[in-house]
């Protein structure tokens, strides 16, 4: 029986998607799924939801829950991480409120920028504790890593735990492909593409429709017409999609991450004193705190609905975890997009980078695929984000505070808004506010 340990299972809605995917995957209906969280109330709720999933889908997984992480990990074949270190209070509030005092505004703040840097500094040490436990309790397990900031976390793990068998997973590649198919009035299953880059800044270098007669149609001309007309749909969380379609016109390729995310990875869209840009691109400032507050306010209602007697809808999501588990455990073949150390996979990005590339999965393991070199301007854009990721990881590995300043200095959005004295003061204030949540830096 395949054993799957889910660490951070108190993220009940995401846990529901993952567990549903697993039990609906042919061959995994009787998998052993162990849930772990540090919040006993949320863990109990998640176990009840998982039990309802089994009832609703008429499957028979072996379900258990424990507050003991090592017990959850013991003899696991697969480990799924979905933790948030520091939670909304106080960590996310600090990440948004202090930069706002300096005139530095964010939308999501969990991947890059000053918020992403701080999130990486407090998250990597906890992930390292988890992978140390994996080394003791289930050394042959495959870690499916969902925690943001994805590239910072995965790059750090590749350095701090080089023997670890892991892949970082996101839904932006496959999710955006579905959105684009919708915008074009096409079926997602008819779309074929090549996509590579870094997490949240990957681009479709080929985006085509497979016709019934086998003919392949390049869909980029139609996408560019949509960009010119403005007749396209909204993106993730029902946010406007203007940033990405504008970048398509200027770069020639479509980026995988949502517009509200991507707006803060570059210096072009969120500028203090230029509210017309926010209005033009419909950028939802402070979007992540808004979502967090809504989720907290709705938690009891959601929990009651998911654990109550009402109808539960259990449908497969676009997440990769269950597909990887099935391919690896059952010996079938599949293709996903995953985040791994570069190691020559994309020749015109640094070796010391985490890249998002196609990966083949089968009974022998997960096999990242080498891609063609990226168009030079796309690689250059990615490098501006890689700089921040590398320096944040350098701070974690060396314990040197100076690299946190350097990461903030080179962050495209932060550098476009603040001078050096402001950046130094902002970093100091944020590190002080996070306190013991971030390892001491000298």
C-alpha positions in Angstrom: 0.0 0.0 0.0 1.4 3.4 -1.0 1.8 5.7 2.0 1.4 9.5 1.5 2.2 12.0 4.2 0.6 15.4 3.9 2.5 18.0 6.0 0.4 21.2 6.6 -2.9 19.4 6.1 -4.7 22.1 8.1 -4.9 23.9 4.8 -8.2 22.2 4.5 -9.4 23.4 1.1 -6.1 22.6 -0.7 -5.9 19.3 1.2 -9.4 18.5 -0.1 -8.2 19.0 -3.7 -5.1 16.8 -3.2 -6.8 14.0 -1.4 -9.7 14.0 -3.9 -7.1 13.8 -6.7 -5.4 10.9 -5.0 -8.4 8.7 -4.4 -9.8 9.3 -7.9 -6.5 8.3 -9.5 -6.9 4.7 -10.8 -4.8 2.4 -8.5 -4.7 4.8 -5.5 -8.2 4.4 -4.1 -6.8 2.4 -1.2 -3.7 4.5 -0.5 -2.6 5.2 3.1 -2.9 9.0 3.6 -1.6 10.5 6.8 -2.4 14.1 7.6 -0.2 16.2 9.8 -0.5 19.8 11.1 0.5 21.8 14.2 -3.1 23.1 14.6 -5.1 20.4 16.3 -8.5 21.9 15.5 -7.7 22.4 11.8 -6.2 18.9 11.6 -9.3 17.3 13.1 -11.4 19.2 10.6 -9.2 18.1 7.7 -9.5 14.4 8.8 -13.3 14.7 8.8 -13.2 16.3 5.4 -10.9 13.5 4.1 -13.3 10.9 5.5 -16.2 12.6 3.7 -14.2 12.6 0.5 -13.8 8.8 0.8 -17.5 8.4 1.4 -18.5 10.7 -1.5 -16.1 9.0 -4.0 -16.9 5.5 -2.7 -13.2 4.8 -2.2 -11.4 3.2 0.7 -8.2 5.0 1.5 -6.6 4.3 4.9 -6.9 7.7 6.6 -5.1 8.9 9.7 -4.0 12.1 11.4 -1.3 13.0 13.8 0.2 16.1 15.5 3.6 14.2 15.5 5.4 15.0 12.2 7.9 12.1 12.5 5.0 9.6 13.0 3.3 11.0 9.9 6.5 10.7 7.9 7.5 7.2 9.1 7.9 4.8 6.1 6.1 7.3 3.7 6.6 6.8 0.0 5.6 10.3 -0.8 5.6 13.5 1.2 3.5 16.6 0.3 4.3 19.9 1.9 1.7 22.7 2.0 2.8 24.7 5.1 2.7 28.5 5.7 5.3 29.6 8.3 4.1 32.5 10.4 0.6 32.5 9.2 -1.4 35.6 8.3 -0.8 37.0 11.8 1.8 38.2 12.4 4.0 37.3 9.3 1.8 38.3 6.4 0.7 41.5 8.1 4.3 42.5 8.8 5.3 41.7 5.1 2.7 44.2 3.9 2.3 46.9 6.5 6.0 47.8 7.0 6.8 48.2 3.3 3.6 50.3 2.9 5.1 52.8 5.3 7.9 53.3 2.8 5.6 53.7 -0.2 6.3 50.2 -1.4 3.0 48.4 -2.3 2.5 44.7 -3.1 -0.3 42.5 -4.3 0.6 38.9 -3.1 4.1 39.3 -1.7 4.8 35.6 -1.3 7.2 34.8 -4.2 9.5 37.8 -4.9 9.9 41.3 -3.6 10.5 42.2 0.0 7.6 40.0 1.1 8.9 37.0 -0.8 12.4 37.5 0.6 11.1 37.6 4.2 8.8 34.6 3.5 11.8 32.6 2.2 14.0 33.5 5.2 11.4 32.2 7.6 10.2 29.2 5.6 13.4 27.5 4.5 14.6 26.7 8.0 11.3 24.9 8.7 11.5 23.0 5.4 15.0 22.0 6.4 13.7 20.5 9.6 11.1 18.6 7.7 13.6 17.2 5.2 15.9 16.2 8.1 13.0 14.2 9.4 12.4 12.7 5.9 16.1 11.6 5.9 15.5 9.7 9.2 12.0 8.4 8.7 11.5 7.8 4.9 14.8 8.5 3.1 13.6 7.1 -0.2 10.4 9.2 -0.3 9.7 11.7 -3.1 8.9 15.1 -1.7 6.2 17.0 -3.6 6.9 20.6 -2.5 4.0 23.1 -2.8 5.3 25.8 -0.4 6.0 29.4 -1.6 8.3 31.1 -2.3 8.8 28.2 -4.7 12.1 29.0 -6.4 13.8 30.3 -3.2 12.6 27.2 -1.2 13.6 24.7 -3.9 17.0 26.3 -4.6 17.7 26.3 -0.9 16.8 22.6 -0.5 19.0 21.7 -3.5 21.9 23.3 -1.6 21.0 22.3 2.0 19.8 18.7 1.3 21.6 17.6 -2.0 20.5 14.0 -1.5 16.8 14.9 -1.2 14.5 13.5 -3.9 12.1 16.3 -4.5 10.2 18.4 -7.0 8.5 21.8 -6.5 4.9 21.9 -7.8 2.7 24.8 -8.9 -0.5 25.0 -11.0 0.5 28.1 -13.0 1.6 26.3 -16.2 -1.4 24.0 -16.6 -3.8 26.5 -15.1 -2.9 29.3 -17.4 -3.1 27.0 -20.4 -6.7 26.2 -19.4 -7.4 30.0 -19.1 -5.9 30.7 -22.5 -8.0 27.8 -24.1 -11.1 29.4 -22.5 -10.1 32.9 -23.9 -9.7 31.3 -27.4 -12.9 29.3 -27.2 -11.0 26.1 -27.5 -11.0 22.8 -25.5 -8.1 22.6 -23.1 -7.5 18.9 -24.1 -6.8 20.1 -27.7 -4.0 22.4 -26.6 -0.3 21.4 -26.8 2.6 23.6 -25.7 6.2 23.9 -24.7 6.8 25.9 -21.6 10.0 26.7 -19.5 11.6 29.3 -17.3 11.4 29.8 -13.6 8.4 29.4 -11.3 5.9 32.2 -11.9 8.1 33.6 -14.8 7.9 30.7 -17.2 6.7 31.3 -20.8 5.0 29.3 -23.5 7.5 29.1 -26.3 5.0 27.1 -28.3 1.3 27.2 -27.9 -0.7 25.2 -30.4 -4.0 23.5 -31.2 -4.1 19.9 -32.2 -6.8 19.4 -34.9 -8.6 16.1 -35.4 -6.7 15.5 -38.6 -3.4 15.8 -36.8 -2.6 19.3 -38.1 -1.0 21.7 -35.5 -2.2 25.3 -35.5 0.0 28.1 -33.9 -2.4 29.9 -31.5 -0.1 32.9 -30.9 -1.6 35.0 -33.7 -5.0 34.6 -32.2 -3.8 35.4 -28.7 -2.1 38.5 -30.0 -5.4 39.6 -31.6 -7.1 39.1 -28.2 -4.4 41.3 -26.6 -5.1 44.0 -29.1 -8.9 43.8 -28.8 -9.0 43.5 -25.0 -11.6 40.8 -25.4 -10.2 38.2 -23.0 -11.3 36.7 -19.7 -10.2 37.4 -16.2 -7.5 35.4 -14.5 -7.0 33.5 -11.2 -9.2 34.6 -8.3 -11.2 36.7 -10.8 -8.5 39.3 -11.1 -8.0 41.4 -14.3 -5.6 39.9 -16.9 -4.3 43.1 -18.5 -0.7 42.8 -17.3 -0.1 39.5 -19.0 -1.8 40.4 -22.3 0.1 43.7 -22.4 3.4 41.8 -21.9 2.4 39.4 -24.7 2.3 42.4 -27.0 5.7 43.6 -25.8 7.6 40.3 -25.4 5.9 38.1 -28.0 5.2 35.3 -25.5 2.7 34.6 -22.7 3.8 34.3 -19.1 2.3 31.6 -16.9 1.7 33.5 -13.7 -1.4 35.7 -13.0 -1.4 39.4 -13.7 -1.6 40.4 -10.1 1.4 38.3 -9.2 3.5 39.3 -12.2 2.8 43.0 -11.6 5.1 42.9 -8.6 7.9 40.9 -10.3 8.8 43.8 -12.5 9.3 47.6 -12.1 6.6 48.6 -14.7 3.2 48.3 -13.1 3.1 49.4 -9.4 4.6 52.8 -8.9 4.1 55.1 -6.0 2.6 58.4 -7.3 1.3 56.9 -10.5 -2.2 55.7 -9.5 -3.2 55.7 -13.2 -1.2 52.5 -13.7 -3.1 50.7 -11.0 -6.4 51.9 -12.6 -5.3 51.0 -16.2 -4.2 47.5 -15.3 -6.7 46.9 -12.5 -4.0 45.8 -10.1 -5.5 44.7 -6.8 -3.0 46.1 -4.2 -2.9 44.2 -0.9 -4.7 41.3 -2.6 -3.1 38.6 -0.5 -4.2 40.1 2.9 -7.7 40.5 1.5 -7.8 36.8 0.6 -6.4 35.8 3.9 -8.9 37.8 5.9 -11.7 36.4 3.7 -10.6 32.9 4.3 -10.3 33.4 8.0 -13.7 35.0 8.2 -15.2 32.1 6.2 -13.3 29.3 7.9 -16.0 28.2 10.3 -18.6 28.3 7.6 -16.4 26.4 5.2 -15.5 23.8 7.8 -19.2 23.3 8.7 -20.1 22.9 5.0 -17.3 20.4 4.3 -17.9 18.3 7.4 -21.7 18.6 7.4 -24.5 16.5 5.8 -24.8 18.5 2.7 -23.7 17.4 -0.8 -19.9 17.4 -1.3 -18.5 17.9 -4.8 -15.4 15.9 -5.4 -13.8 16.6 -8.8 -10.2 16.3 -10.0 -8.2 19.5 -9.8 -5.3 20.6 -12.1 -2.7 19.8 -9.4 0.1 17.4 -10.4 0.7 15.6 -7.1 -1.7 12.6 -7.6 -0.5 12.1 -11.2 3.1 12.0 -10.0 2.3 9.5 -7.3 0.3 7.3 -9.7 3.1 7.3 -12.4 5.8 6.6 -9.9 4.0 4.0 -7.8 2.1 2.2 -10.5 4.7 2.4 -13.3 2.7 4.4 -15.7 4.1 7.3 -17.7 3.1 11.0 -17.4 4.5 14.5 -18.1 4.3 17.4 -15.7 6.1 20.7 -15.2 8.2 20.8 -12.1 10.7 23.1 -10.2 14.2 21.6 -9.9 17.9 22.7 -9.8 18.9 23.8 -13.3 22.0 21.6 -13.8 22.1 22.5 -17.5 18.4 22.0 -18.2 18.1 25.6 -19.6 21.5 26.5 -21.0 21.0 30.3 -20.9 20.0 30.5 -17.3 22.5 30.1 -14.4 23.4 26.7 -13.1 22.8 28.1 -9.6 19.1 28.6 -10.2 15.8 26.8 -9.7 14.0 26.3 -13.1 10.6 25.1 -14.1 10.8 22.6 -16.9 8.9 19.6 -18.3 9.5 16.4 -16.3 8.7 12.9 -17.3 7.5 10.6 -14.5 7.4 6.8 -14.6 8.2 3.8 -12.4 11.9 4.7 -12.3 11.4 8.2 -11.0 11.0 11.8 -12.0 13.2 12.9 -15.0 13.6 16.7 -15.7 14.0 17.4 -19.4 16.5 19.6 -21.0 14.9 22.4 -23.1 16.0 24.6 -25.9 17.7 27.9 -24.9 15.1 30.5 -24.1 14.6 33.6 -26.2 17.3 36.0 -25.0 15.0 38.7 -23.7 12.9 36.2 -21.7 16.1 34.8 -20.1 17.2 38.4 -19.3 13.9 39.1 -17.6 14.1 35.9 -15.5 17.6 36.8 -14.5 16.3 39.9 -12.6 14.2 37.5 -10.4 16.9 34.8 -10.2 19.3 37.4 -8.7 16.9 37.9 -5.7 16.3 34.2 -5.3 20.1 33.4 -5.3 20.9 36.2 -2.8 18.1 35.2 -0.4 19.4 31.6 -0.4 23.0 32.9 0.1 21.8 34.7 3.2 20.3 31.5 4.5 23.4 29.4 3.8 26.0 31.9 5.0 24.0 33.6 7.8 25.1 37.0 6.4 22.7 39.8 6.8 24.3 41.7 4.0 22.9 39.4 1.4 19.3 40.3 2.5 20.2 43.9 1.7 21.6 42.8 -1.6 18.5 40.7 -2.5 16.3 43.7 -1.8 18.6 46.1 -3.7 18.3 43.9 -6.8 14.6 43.2 -6.5 13.1 44.9 -9.6 10.1 46.4 -7.9 11.8 47.4 -4.6 14.7 49.0 -6.5 12.4 51.0 -8.7 10.6 52.5 -5.7 13.2 53.0 -2.9 16.6 54.5 -2.6 19.5 52.6 -0.9 19.0 54.2 2.6 15.3 53.3 2.4 16.0 49.7 1.4 18.5 49.3 4.3 16.1 50.7 6.8 13.2 48.6 5.4 15.2 45.4 5.7 16.3 46.2 9.2 12.8 47.1 10.3 11.3 43.9 8.8 14.0 41.6 10.2 13.4 43.2 13.7 9.6 42.8 13.4 9.9 39.1 12.4 12.2 38.4 15.3 12.9 34.8 16.1 10.8 33.6 13.1 13.9 34.3 10.9 17.3 32.8 11.9 19.8 35.3 13.4 21.9 36.9 10.7 25.2 38.5 11.4 
